Amino acid sequence: MPKAFTPKVVTANALIEGDVIYLAADDSWVRTLAEAEVLTDEAVAQVRLLDASARQAEAVGVYLADV
């Protein structure tokens, strides 16, 4: 039986400041976890991760984190 998908957020570090940032539902980067988009579908999470990873002028070290 496949393991259930754990909800995740897209997180990274801001390129200039180095702060921890999270991807919001409106595609903006936010600095508080409460504002982050919680992803409950694995396929959607992977697409959001790929999209965020392409934004190299804004963020580095993009990954999915469990919430």
C-alpha distances in whole Angstrom, upper triangle without the diagonal:
4,6,9,12,15,18,21,24,26,29,31,35,38,40,43,43,40,39,35,34,31,31,32,31,34,34,36,35,36,37,35,31,32,33,30,28,24,22,18,17,16,18,21,21,21,24,26,25,27,30,30,31,33,35,37,40,39,36,35,32,29,26,23,23,21,22
4,6,9,12,15,17,21,23,25,28,31,34,36,40,39,36,35,31,30,28,27,28,27,31,30,32,32,32,33,32,28,29,30,27,24,21,18,15,14,12,15,18,17,17,20,22,21,23,26,27,27,29,32,33,36,35,32,31,28,26,22,19,19,17,19
4,6,9,12,15,18,20,22,25,29,32,34,37,37,34,32,28,28,25,25,26,25,29,28,30,29,30,30,29,25,26,27,24,22,19,16,13,13,11,14,17,16,16,20,21,20,22,25,25,25,28,30,32,35,33,30,29,26,23,20,17,16,14,16
4,6,9,12,16,18,21,24,28,30,33,36,35,32,31,27,26,23,23,23,23,26,26,28,27,27,28,26,22,23,24,21,19,15,13,10,10,10,13,15,14,15,18,19,19,21,24,24,24,27,29,31,34,32,29,28,25,23,19,16,15,12,14
4,6,9,12,15,17,21,24,27,29,32,32,29,27,24,22,19,19,20,19,23,22,24,24,24,25,23,19,20,21,18,16,12,10,7,7,6,10,12,10,12,15,15,15,18,20,20,21,24,25,27,30,28,25,25,22,19,16,12,12,10,11
4,6,10,13,15,19,22,25,27,30,29,27,25,21,20,17,17,18,18,22,21,23,22,21,22,20,16,17,18,15,14,10,9,7,9,8,12,13,11,13,16,15,15,18,20,19,20,24,25,26,29,26,24,23,20,18,14,10,9,6,8
4,7,10,13,17,20,22,25,28,27,25,22,19,17,14,14,14,14,18,18,19,18,18,19,17,13,14,15,12,10,6,5,5,8,8,12,11,9,12,14,13,13,17,18,17,19,22,22,24,27,24,21,22,19,16,13,9,8,6,6
4,7,9,13,16,19,22,24,24,21,19,15,14,11,11,12,13,16,15,17,15,15,16,14,11,12,13,10,8,6,5,7,9,9,12,10,7,10,13,11,10,14,15,14,15,19,19,21,23,20,18,18,16,13,10,6,5,4,5
4,6,10,13,15,18,21,20,18,16,12,10,7,7,9,10,13,12,13,12,12,12,11,8,10,10,7,6,5,6,9,11,11,13,11,8,11,12,9,9,13,13,11,13,16,16,18,20,17,15,15,13,10,8,6,5,7,7
4,7,11,13,15,18,18,16,14,11,9,6,5,8,10,13,10,11,10,11,12,12,10,13,11,8,8,8,8,12,13,12,13,11,8,9,10,7,6,10,10,8,10,13,12,14,16,14,11,12,10,7,6,5,6,9,10
4,7,10,12,15,15,12,10,7,6,4,6,10,13,14,12,12,9,9,10,11,9,12,12,9,10,11,12,15,16,15,17,15,12,13,14,11,9,12,12,9,10,13,12,13,15,12,9,9,8,6,6,6,7,10,11
4,7,9,12,12,9,8,6,5,6,8,12,15,16,13,12,9,10,10,12,12,15,14,12,13,15,15,19,20,18,19,18,14,15,15,13,10,13,13,9,9,12,11,11,12,10,6,6,5,4,6,9,10,13,14
4,6,9,8,5,5,5,6,8,11,14,18,18,15,13,10,11,10,12,13,17,16,14,16,18,19,22,23,22,23,21,18,18,19,16,14,16,15,11,11,14,12,11,11,9,5,5,6,7,10,12,13,16,17
4,6,6,5,5,6,6,9,11,14,17,17,14,12,9,10,9,13,14,17,16,15,17,19,20,24,25,24,25,22,20,20,20,17,15,17,16,12,12,14,11,10,9,6,5,7,9,10,13,15,16,19,20
4,6,6,8,10,10,13,14,17,20,19,16,14,11,13,13,16,18,21,19,18,20,22,23,27,27,26,26,24,22,21,21,18,16,17,16,13,12,13,10,8,7,5,5,6,9,11,14,17,18,22,23
4,6,8,11,12,15,16,19,22,21,18,16,13,14,14,17,19,22,21,20,22,25,26,30,31,30,30,28,25,25,25,22,20,21,19,16,16,16,13,11,9,8,8,10,13,14,18,21,21,25,25
4,5,9,10,14,16,18,22,21,19,16,13,13,11,15,17,20,19,19,22,24,26,29,30,30,30,28,25,26,26,22,21,22,21,17,17,19,15,14,12,10,10,11,13,15,18,20,20,24,24
4,7,9,12,15,18,21,21,19,16,13,13,11,14,16,19,18,17,20,22,24,27,28,27,28,26,23,23,24,21,19,20,20,16,16,17,15,13,13,10,9,9,10,12,15,17,17,21,21
4,6,10,13,15,19,19,17,14,11,10,8,11,12,16,15,15,18,19,21,25,27,26,27,25,22,23,23,20,18,20,20,16,16,18,16,15,14,11,10,10,11,12,14,16,16,19,19
4,7,10,13,17,18,16,13,10,9,6,9,9,13,13,12,15,16,18,21,23,22,24,22,19,20,21,17,16,18,18,14,15,17,15,15,15,12,9,10,10,10,11,13,12,15,15
4,7,9,13,14,12,10,6,5,5,7,8,11,10,9,12,14,16,19,21,21,22,19,16,18,18,14,13,16,15,11,13,15,13,13,14,10,8,10,10,9,11,12,12,14,14
4,6,10,11,10,8,5,5,6,7,7,9,8,5,8,10,12,15,17,17,18,16,13,15,15,11,11,14,13,10,12,15,13,14,15,12,10,12,11,9,10,10,10,12,12
4,7,8,6,6,5,6,9,10,9,11,8,6,6,9,10,14,15,16,16,13,11,13,12,9,9,12,10,8,11,13,11,14,14,11,10,12,13,10,10,10,11,13,13
4,5,5,5,6,6,10,10,9,9,6,4,5,8,10,14,15,17,17,14,12,15,14,10,12,15,12,11,14,16,14,17,17,14,14,16,17,14,14,13,14,15,14
4,5,7,9,10,13,13,12,12,9,7,5,8,9,13,14,16,15,12,12,14,13,10,12,15,12,12,15,17,15,19,19,16,16,19,19,16,16,14,15,16,15
4,6,9,10,14,14,14,14,10,10,9,12,13,16,17,19,18,14,14,17,14,11,14,16,13,12,16,16,14,18,18,15,16,19,20,17,18,17,18,20,19
4,7,9,13,14,14,15,11,10,9,12,13,17,17,18,17,13,13,14,12,9,11,12,9,8,12,12,11,14,14,12,12,15,17,14,15,15,17,19,18
4,6,10,12,13,14,10,9,10,14,15,19,20,20,20,17,16,17,16,12,13,15,12,10,13,14,11,14,13,10,11,15,16,14,16,16,17,19,19
4,7,9,11,12,9,8,10,13,15,19,20,20,21,17,16,17,16,12,13,15,12,9,12,13,11,13,12,9,9,12,14,11,13,14,15,17,17
4,6,8,9,7,7,10,13,15,19,21,22,22,19,17,19,19,15,15,18,16,13,15,17,14,16,15,12,11,14,15,13,15,15,15,17,16
4,7,9,8,8,12,14,17,20,23,23,24,22,19,21,21,17,17,20,18,15,17,19,16,17,17,13,12,14,15,14,15,15,15,17,15
4,5,6,7,11,12,16,19,22,22,24,21,19,21,22,18,18,21,20,17,19,21,19,20,20,16,15,17,17,16,16,15,14,15,13
4,5,5,9,9,13,15,18,19,21,19,16,19,20,16,16,20,19,16,18,21,19,21,21,18,16,17,17,15,14,13,11,11,9
4,6,8,9,13,15,19,20,22,19,17,21,21,18,18,22,21,18,21,24,22,23,24,20,19,21,20,18,17,15,14,13,11
4,7,9,12,15,18,20,21,18,16,19,19,16,17,20,18,16,19,21,19,21,21,18,17,19,19,17,17,15,14,15,13
4,6,9,13,15,16,18,15,13,16,16,12,13,16,15,13,16,18,17,19,20,16,15,17,17,14,13,12,11,12,10
4,6,10,12,13,14,11,10,13,13,10,12,15,14,12,16,18,17,19,21,18,16,18,18,14,13,11,11,12,10
4,6,9,11,13,11,9,13,13,11,12,16,15,14,17,20,19,22,23,20,19,20,18,15,13,10,10,9,8
4,6,8,9,7,6,10,11,9,10,14,14,14,16,18,19,21,23,21,19,20,18,15,13,9,10,9,9
4,7,9,8,7,11,12,12,13,16,17,17,19,21,22,25,27,25,23,23,21,18,15,12,12,10,10
4,6,5,6,9,10,11,12,14,15,16,18,20,22,24,27,25,23,23,22,18,15,12,13,12,13
4,6,5,6,9,10,10,12,14,15,16,19,21,23,26,24,22,22,20,16,13,10,12,12,13
4,5,5,6,9,10,11,13,14,15,17,19,22,25,23,22,22,20,17,14,12,15,15,17
4,5,5,6,9,10,11,12,14,16,17,20,23,21,20,20,19,15,14,11,14,14,15
4,5,5,6,9,10,10,12,14,16,18,21,19,17,17,16,12,10,8,10,11,13
4,5,5,6,9,10,10,13,15,17,20,19,17,17,15,12,10,8,12,13,15
4,5,5,6,9,10,11,13,16,19,18,16,17,16,13,12,11,14,16,18
4,5,5,6,8,10,11,14,17,15,14,15,14,10,10,9,12,14,16
4,5,5,6,9,10,12,15,14,12,12,11,7,7,7,11,13,15
4,5,5,6,9,11,14,14,13,13,12,9,9,10,14,17,19
4,5,5,7,10,13,12,11,13,13,10,11,12,16,18,20
4,5,5,8,11,9,8,9,10,7,9,10,13,16,18
4,5,7,10,10,8,8,8,6,8,11,14,17,19
4,6,9,9,9,10,11,9,12,14,18,21,23
4,6,6,6,8,11,9,12,15,18,21,23
4,5,5,6,9,9,13,16,19,22,24
4,6,8,12,12,16,19,21,25,26
4,7,11,10,14,17,18,22,23
4,7,7,11,13,15,19,20
4,6,9,13,14,18,20
4,6,10,12,15,18
4,7,10,13,15
4,6,10,13
4,7,9
4,6
4
